[in-house]
Amino acid sequence: MNSTTASPAFSSATPVIALHCSGSGAAQWRKLGEVLGSRHALVAPEHYGCESTGPWSGERAFTLADEAARTVGIIDASSGKVHLVGHSYGGGVALRAALERPERIASLTLYEPSAFHLLKTMGSYGTHALAEIIAISKRTADGVSCGDYRGAAASFVDYWGGLGAWDALRPSVQAALTRWAPKAPLDFRALLEERTPADAYATLRVPALIMRGQHAPVPTRAIAERLPMLLPAARLAVVEGAGHMGPVTHADEVNAAIATHIAGAEVDLCAMH
């Protein structure tokens, strides 16, 4: 499944745009598509750095708005409102796209969105979390800059998935992540340098479900717990036993929560009309 799987412009179903985490791809959301069924057109665009999309052009410094532009284009091509889903980096991209088209969003579902710029507004706890994410960002960038793409990918995967996560991957997946690795520093920088002020999220007055794993890393745990204070109609749910990669390791539970949230938002939409 990729960005061409379903075109919301030609479907009567309410589109669900699902944005994958860094280093992953549209296939991450295959099971979600099965859970949603024919009621919704699942669209899973892939980020720069994926083989279907190609690398960033390099024409200027990369920003979160550059990544979100494809999603904003899908929203603009839709006849009505859309549901936005995002995991990790995809959650950060989803937030940026939602801010650009707030009136077109029916609901938001974000699993540990990596909106790292928010850590700068969170006092001493945020400072500690920010230092942790800057450290893994630097380790990844250093690996890329010296040509050790495999080492960069391995440290990235082990940070987000836990020690040993890289070794547990199939060789073909390791190879794909090694090819993707040069994009990782761009993702980190775009998230860290995003200029959206925290109070801007008050404009997103839509039903929002923020999820985090029970064993979430400090930075994304902090963000997941902060966002419900910034979004006017948000709630936090904790997925027991899960870590940052919950949408993959606990796919059934996470996808069921996403589908339930979307269904509830649609009931609210119908009641308004």
BELTARA-V37362 format. One record per helix or strand. SS is the DSSP state (~ for helix, > for strand). FROM is the first residue (numbers start at 1). LEN is the number of residues. If there is no record, write none. Layout:
# BELTARA-V37362
ss;from;len
SS;FROM;LEN
SS;FROM;LEN
This chain:
# BELTARA-V37362
ss;from;len
~;8;3
>;14;6
~;26;14
>;40;4
~;64;14
>;82;6
~;89;12
~;102;3
>;105;7
~;116;6
~;123;23
~;149;13
~;171;23
~;198;6
>;207;7
~;218;13
>;234;6
~;246;4
~;251;22
